[in-house]
């Protein structure tokens, strides 16, 4: 066998990778057992009618609290948190685990209306209505249907006239722009909006607390499939998935502003006294002072240097601050040195954010901070300054509520355009931002005020999370600005996409929904396992009965096949569904079929009088063509299903693709490796039973044709 070393190498590598996926189950199961025990203890104290809900809530809270804690440490390689391990494992689909499946249609009708600046032309609105009606039964996308309807109704009227005042398209529309050109422009804008909506949904779903959600995009039809395993509040999920994006711009507080650091220290002291009422130790006295000078600012953001106030603020020294402990500071690290930028109040682990925010929202704790202050967590985790890899810590920001009202001075609807572009002078990536006329006025006032106040930051908040907080170097009075911050190309693109969400928002509509109960999912798992075991035993029995020693090699290759399939599916993050299990069963049959072809060919070579070694070598080599032909045709079909299919169809196709590749590897290469190794030990291996040997040689030839 040529290439035996390569086969051995891949066999070892694939085995190690798949075995690691199975070993990840052990520490994960340990954490989940602890969560079950904790939940049982908590729910036992609840009224009987509420015990089930209390159990689910307690279990979810326990798992969330340990999600970022290290539960497996592989020396010299990596430390794994519970969430890391969970992401490494094979996820179960709704039909196996229970939960909620939602098919969302991105509402491009409202998108086109917004893109046209609410153009009321009757022909335009009628074309939109006709496209909406056709969408229910057609396989085409909305833009194609709209263009078809427009061509029927518009007559001599040009589509460019509908969108010539669009802030997003006016620079791309000329007097020579044809309807076909407009169709391409609309399709490009629609694709970008659908992609942004898809990205936003993926970010949002993490807040639902769903383990291993599955979100897929069918860009050809503007559909988004969302599967939420284990969700027990469908109404909350529906509201969450259909809510419009909320983009806001806020003025920022800084950690060095008066009452901020002192507020965190006093809050920690108050919380600590509640926890330990018997403590008699005096709290550490502040050992440093800072003089804050606050100037008066007029309505346009101009500083009046003749009106100011001087405030002496006590703060802790670095040593005293480091020695503090308590409910707040044990979970929250204050950014006292400003190393993360003055707009950052501090950082906390992902699983501690809810507790920290719960402390800071208490009325008695809120009173320790300025009355117009509001806290937001960062959207993305802090990056390690050396490796640039994302950590598990998130930043806390404090913004100013103008007039004490919980409403941002500028919202995303005023954003006209946002693009990631390189700075023509420095070459660094930046985000170019363009505001509407009314937004430009507000933006000018905000940036002027921030620039004059020591280049203060402005927080860009999406869905109550800070996406970015750039410093304002100069006032921006014309509505056109750029945001810099040592962005990579991808980071700049991501921020531009976030800002674009506030421009022409596209809502989503649920067009299909299904709920699967956990009991049904458990029953499906039991039936699936039984079908796998029965199918496996039947195949094993047939192969041993019909091929004797060769049948045992087939059984070994089948075991390896299933082992590799499940390990590979876990490695690539596939969601296993009932159709996926059907794909595994089908793969088992195809693997056995390959062995049957090989063994029958070996038997023919033996009948021809060849030696065992020669018969095995020729039997395998002469079997490659029919085996490859059969598997390649199935593989191509599976690839087409995976490309065009959604949900269960795609799951079945992916499992089938992995299964075919694993079958070819185990049934053809590994089987031959095992057979040749066995024969090299001087041991015999039969490919038919005693029953077959009793068949006359001549009759046997007649049967084989």
N, C-alpha and C positions, 0 to 999 in steps of 0.2 A: 504493500500500500504506500503510494507516494504521498509526501506531505504528512506523514504520521506525527512528526514533531509539532507541526502547526495545529493539528487536530487536538493533540494532548494539551497544548498551550491554551487554546480557546476553551477546552473542556474544564481545565483547572480554573481559569479566570471567571468563566460564567458561573461555575459552581460556587466559587468564593463569594461573588457578588450576590447571587441568589440566596446563599446561606445567610449572609449578613442581613438580608431583608427579613428572613424568618427569625433571626436572633433579636431583631429590634422589637419583636412582639413581647419578649419576656419582661423588660423593664416597664413597657407601656401597660401591660396587663397588671403589673404590681401597683402602679399609680391608680389605675382604674378600680382595682379592688379596694384601695384605701378610700377612693371617692365613694364607692358603693357603701362601705361601712359607715363613713361619715354621714352620708345622706340618710341611711337607715336610722341612725341615732337621732338626727335632727327631725326627721319626719315622724318618728314615733311619738314625739311630744305634741304633734299637731292633731286637730280633730280628725276623726276617721274619714270624713268626706273630703278633707283637704290634704290627706297624706300623700297621695300620688303627685299632686302639684308641688307639695313641699319637697318631696324626694327629688324630683327633676330639678327644681330650683337649687337645692343644696348641692346636688351632684355637679351641676353646671358651674356654680360658684367655686366649688373646690377645685375642679379641673382648671378653671380660669386662673385661680390663685397660684397654681403650680405650673402654669403653662410655660413660663420662662425660666423655671428652675432646672438646673442640670440634674438629670436622672441617670445618665450613662456617660462615663468618661473613658474614651479609648485613648490610652497613652500615646503621645506623639502624633496623634491623628486629629481628633476632634472631640469636643464636649457637646453632648446632645441634650437639649431640653425636651420636655414632654411634647411640645408642639413640633419640634424637629422630627422626633420619632414618629409622631402621628402622620406627618406629611410624607414620611418614607414608606408608609404601609399601604397595602391595597385597600382602596376605598370601596365600600359597598353602595350600590345604587339604591334608589328608592324602593324598587320592588323586592329588595332583600332586607333593607334596614327600616323602611317606612319613612315618611316625610312628605314633602310637597314638591310638585313639579309645575313650573309655570313657563308658558311660552309667551314672550312679550313681542309686540309689534311696535317698532319705533314710529311715532306719529309724524310722518313726513308731510302730512297735509298742513298741520299747524306750523311746521318748519318752513314750508314754502310761503305761507301767508306772512310769517314774520320776516322772511328774507325779502319779500316784496314791499316791506313797510306798510303792511295791512292794505294792500291795493284792493279797492272794492270793485274793479271791473267785472261785470257780470259773466263774460265769457271765461275769464280766469277762474272765477269761483265755480262755475258750472263744470269746467274741466276737472277741477279738484274733486267735486262731488262724484263725478262719473268714475274717476280713478279709484276713489274710496270704495264705491260699490263694486267695481270689478275686482278689487284686491281680494275679496273673500273667496272667489273661485279661481282666480288666475294664478299661474305659476311665475309670472313676471314680477319685477320689482315695481315699486310705486312710481318712480320717476319715469320708467318706460310707459306705464299705463297713463300717466298724466300727459306725456308728450303725444301719445296716440289720441287721447281725448282732445287735446288742444288742436292738433292738426285737423280734426274733424270739425271743430266748432269755430276756429279763429278766422277762417277765410283769409283775407289779405293782411290781417293784423299781425304784427311781428311780436314775438314773445319778449324780445329785448325791451320793448316799450313798457312791459309790466315791471321789469326789474332795473330799469335805468337809474332809479333813485336809491337803489339798495347800497348801503354803506359798504357791504362786503363785496359787491360785484361791479360797482360803477366804474372802477378803474379797468375792468376787463371787458366792458361792453363799449362797442363803437357803433357807428352808423352802418357798418358793413357786417355786423354780427348776425349770422343767420340763426334760424330756429334750431338747426342741428348743432351749431356751436353752443347755443344756450342750453340744449339738452346735456351736452358734455359738461358745461360749467355747473349745472344743477346737480348732475350725478356726482361730480367731484366734491361739491359742498355737502351733499347728502351722505356720501361715504365717510367723510371726515366727522360729521355729526354723529352718525351711527357708531363709529369707532370710539368717539369720546364718550358716548352714552354707555357703551359696553365697558369701557375702562372704569367709568364712574361706578357702575353697578358692582363690578368686581371689588372695588375698594369699599363700597358700602356694606356688602354682605358680611364682611368680617365683623361688623358691629352687631350683627344678629346673633353672634355666638354659635354659629353652625359649624360643626366639625366636618372638614373635607367637603365643602360645597363644590358643585360642578357648574361652571358658567361657560357656555359656548356661543359663538356668534356665527350665524348664517348670513354673511355679508351680501350674498346674491339676492336674498329676499328680505333683508333688513329685519331679520328675526333674531331674538336672543333667547336661548333656552337656559333656564335657571333651575337647578335641582338642589333642594335643601334637605339633606338627610337629617332625620331626627327633629325637625322643627315641630314645635307643639303649640305655636300661636300663629295660625295662618293669616288672621286678619292683620296682625302687626306686619307680617311679611309682605302682604299685598300693598299696604300703605307705604312701606319702606321702598318697595321696588318701583312704585309709580310716582313717588314724590319728585318734584322738579329740583334741580341743583340750586343751592343757595350760595351765591358768591358775594362776598362782602369785603370792604376795605375799611380798616380801623386804624386810628392813631394808637401808638404803643406807649405803655409805661416802660421805664427802665429799672433794672434792679438797683441802681444807685439813687433812684428817686426817694424822697423822704417817705418814711413809714413802711417801705416795702420789706427790707431785710428785718427791721425791727418787728414788723407784723408777723413774719414767719417764726421768729424766735418766741414772741409772746404766745402765738397760737400753739406752738409745741409745748410751752410751759403749761398752758391751760389744759391741754389734752393729757399731758403727763400727770398733772395733779388729779384729774378725774380717774385715771387708771390706778394710780397709787396714792390714795388719800392719806395713807399713813406715813408718806415720805416727809421727813423733816429737814432734808438737806436743802440749804439755800440755793437758789438758782444762780448761775454764774452771772456776775455783774459785767456789763459791757465795759470794755477797757479802751475803746477807741472812740473818737468823735469825728464827725464829718460836718462841715458847714455847707448847707445847701442854700443857694441864692435863687429865688423864684421871681422872674420878671412878669410884669403884666403884658398881655397880648391883646391887640385890638381885634375888631371883627374880621379884618383881612389877614390876620396872622402876623402882623408887624409887631415887633417887640418895642415896648415903651420903656427905655432905660431909666426914665425918671421915676418910675413906679416899680418898686421891688420890695421883697421881704426876705429876711435872713432867718434861717431856721437851723438850730443846732440839733443834730440827730446822733443818738448813741448807737453804735454798732459793735458787734463782737470782733475781737481780734481773730486771726486765722487759727491760733492754737485753741482759744476758748470755743470757737465755733465747731472745730473738729471734735471737741470733747462732748458736745451736746448729744443727747439721745432722747427719744420719746416717740410717741405714736406717729408724729408727722415727719420729723427729721430722720427717723429710722427708715422711712419709705421714700423720702424726698431729699435730694441733694441740692442745696441752694447754690446758685451760681454767684457766690459772693465775690469772686475775683473778676468776673466779667469775661472769663476765658472763652465762653461760648457766644459772646456778643452781649451787649448790655440789655437787649430786648428780651433775652431768655431769663426767666425767673429761676429756673433750675431744671433738673431732670429726675425721672423716676422710671422704674422698670414697667414694662408693658402691663403686667398683671397687678401692679399696685396703683395704676392711674385712677381707677374708680374709687378706691379708698381715699386717696389723697384729695380728689375732687370733692368727695363727700365731706371730708373735714373742712375744706376751704369754703364750702357753700353754707355751712352752719351760720345762722344769724349772728351768734356771739363771736365767731371767728371772722366773719365778713366785716364786723364793726372795727376790727383792728387794721383794716386797709382803707384806702381812699374810697369814698362812697360811689364814685363813678367808675370803679375798676371792675373788670370782668375777665375771668380766666378762660383760656383755650389751650388745649394740647396741640402739639404739632401733628401734622398728617403723616409724616415719615419719621422713622427712627433716626437717632443720632448716628453718624458714621464715625468709625474708629479713625483717629487722625493719622495713624501710620498705615494701616492696611486699606483704608477707605471702604471697608466692609460695613454693612449696616449692623448695628448692635440691637439690643433689646430695650434700650432706654429711649424715652421720648421727652421732648422739651415742653416746658410750660411757659406760656406767654400771658401777659396782662395787657388788656386794651382799655382805652378810654371811651366810655359811653357819653356822647355829646349831650349835655343838658341832663345827664342822669337817665336818659331813655335808652332802652335796650333795642336800638335800631342803628345800624351802621350808617355813617354819613354818605357812603357811596356804595352802590350795589352793582352786581354783575351785568344787569340789563343795560348799563351805560357803556359797556365794553363793545367796541365796534370790531376790532381786529387785534390779534396777538400772534406774533410770528417769532420763531427762534432763528436768529441770524448772527453771523460773526461780526464783531466790532471791526469796522473798516480800518481803524488805526492800530488797535492792539491785537486783533485776530481772535480775541476771547469771545466765547459764546455769550449772547445776551438775548433778552426777550423784548422785542419791540411791541409797544402797546399803544393803541389808538382809542380815544374816547369819543363819544357822541358830543354834540354841542353843549348840552346841559351837563353831561358828565365832566366835560373839560373844565367848566367853571368850578365845580366842586373839587375836582382833582387838583386844579391850580391852587385853590385855597388850602387844601390839605398839604400839598407838597411845599407850598411857601411857608406855612406854619412849621412844618417838620424841618425844613432846611434851616430856618432861622433859629430853631431850638436845638443847636448843636448837632445838626444832621440826624435828627431822630428817625427811627424806623416807622414804616407803615406795614401793618399786618394784612396779608391777603388770605382770607379765610373762606374755605369751601366746606359746606356742610358741617360747620362748627369745628373745623380743624384748620390750623394754620399751615397753609401750603408753602408760604415764603414770607419773610419779613425783611425786605431790602431797606437799606439806609437811603435817605433822600439827600443827595449832595447839592442839587440846585433846584429851585422852583420850576415846575413844569406848567406853563400857562397856556399852551396851545393844544393840549390834549394828546400830543404825541410824546411818548417817553420810552425809555429803555430801562430794563431791570438787569443789573449785573450782579455777580456774586460767585465768581470762579466756577461757573457751571460747566459740566461736561455737555457734549452735544445732546445726549439722551436726556439729561436733567433739564436742559433748556427747552427741549421739545415737550417734555412732560408738563413743565410749568406753563408753557404756551397753550397746551391742550386744556389745562385746568382753567386758564383765563378765557379760553374760547367757549367753555361750557356756559359762561354767563352771557355770551352773545347768541342770539337765535336759539333758545333752548328747545329741544325736542323731547316731548314727554313720551312715555311708554304706555301701552294699553295691553292688558291681559286678554289674549284671544283664546287661550286654552289653559286649563288648570286641572290638576288631579291630585288627590290626597291618598296616600297609602298608609294604613295603620300599621303600627309596629308588630301586632300579632300576626297580620297577614304576611309581613316580611319574614318573621320567624318561621312561619309555616312554609314559605317559599324556600328558605334556606334548607330546612329539613328535607323537603321533597327533592331539592336539587342535589343535596349530598347523597341521598338514597339512590337517585338516578345515576350519579357518577359512580358510586360503588358497584351497583348492579351491572352497569355497562362495563366497568373495568373487570369484574369477575367473569362475566360472560366471554369477554375478549381473551382473558387469561386462560380460561378453560379451553376455549377453541384452539388457541395457538399451541398449548401444551399437548392437547390431544392429537392435533393434526401434524405438528412439526417436532414433537418430542424435544430433544435438546435445543434445537434452534428456537423453539417456542419460549424457552426460559430467557434466551437473549432478548427476544421481542418484549417480554414482560419487563426486563430491566430497562430497556430503552423507553418503554411507556412510562415507567416511574420517573425516569429522568426527564421525559418530555413534560409531564405535568409539573414537576419540580421547577423546571426552567420557565415554563409559561407563567406560573403564578409569581415567581420571583421577578421575572422581567416586567410583568404588568405592574407590580408594586414599584419597581425602579423608575418606570416612565410615568407614574402617576395616573394610571388608568382607573376608571371607575368600573367595577365588576357588577354586571346586571344579570338577570335571568337569560337574556339572549347571549350574553357573554359566556355563561355556563354552557349553553347550547353549542357555542363555538368551540369550547374545550372538548365536549363530547364528540363533535364532528371531527375535530383534530385528531382525537384518539383513533377514530375509524380510519382516517387518512394515513396515520402513521402505521397502523397495522396493514393497511393496503400496500404500502411501500415494502414492508417486510415480506408479505405474501409474494409480491412480484419477484423480489430478490431470491427467496427460498425456492420458488418454482423454477427459476432460471438455474440455480445451483443444482437442483435435482436433474434437470435436463443435461447439464454438463457431466454429472456423475454417471448418468445412463450412457453417455457417449464414451465412457471408459476413461475419463480423465481422472488424475489423482485428486485427492480431497483438496489440497492446497490450490491446485490449478483451477479446480471447479469453483472454489470459493472466489478466487480472484476474477475469473471470467464471468461468474454469475453476477457479481457486483458491478463490474464494468459494463456488461451488456444490459444491465437493468437501469442504468442512469437515464437513458433517453426517455423511456416511457414514464418513469417517475417524475422527471423534471417537467415533461410535457403536461402531465396531469396537474401538478402542483402550481405551475406557472399560470395556467388558465384560471385556476381558483384564486391565486394570488392577485391577478389583475382585477378580477371581479370584486374581491375584498377591498382593494385600493379604491375602486370607483365608489363602493358603498361608504367607505370611510370619508371620502372627499365630499360627497353630496349628502350623506345622511346626517341626522341629528339624533341625540339621545340613544335609545336602545339599538337602533340600526347601526349607528357609528360604533357603539360599544361592541356589538357582535362582530363588526368588520375588523376592528383593532385586535380583538382577541384572535380572530381567525388568521390575521396576518402574522401575529406573533407565533401562533400555533403551527402554521405552515413552515415558517423558518425553523422553529424548534424541531419539528418532525423531520425535516430534511437533515438537520444536523444529527439528531439522535438515531433515526431509523437507518440512515445511509452511512454516515461517517463513524458515529460511536459504536453502532452495532458491528461494523466491520472490524473496528479496533478491538472490541471485546472478543470476537470470534478468532481473530488472528493471534491475540494474546493467549487465548485458551489452547489453541492448536500448537502454539510454540512451546507449550509446557509438555508436549507429548501426549496430550489427552485427546480422546476422540469426541466428535460432536455429530450427532445424527440430525438429519433434516426431514425424517419421516418416521412414523411409528412402526411397530411390528406388523400392524394390520396392512400397511402399505407394502411391506416387504413380501407378503404372501401373494401379492398380485403378480401374475406372470409378466415377465419382461416385455414380451411382444404385445400383450394386451395394454400394458401401460403406455407403450408408444402410441397405440391406436387412440387411447383416451387423450393423449396430449396433442394429437393431431399430426 
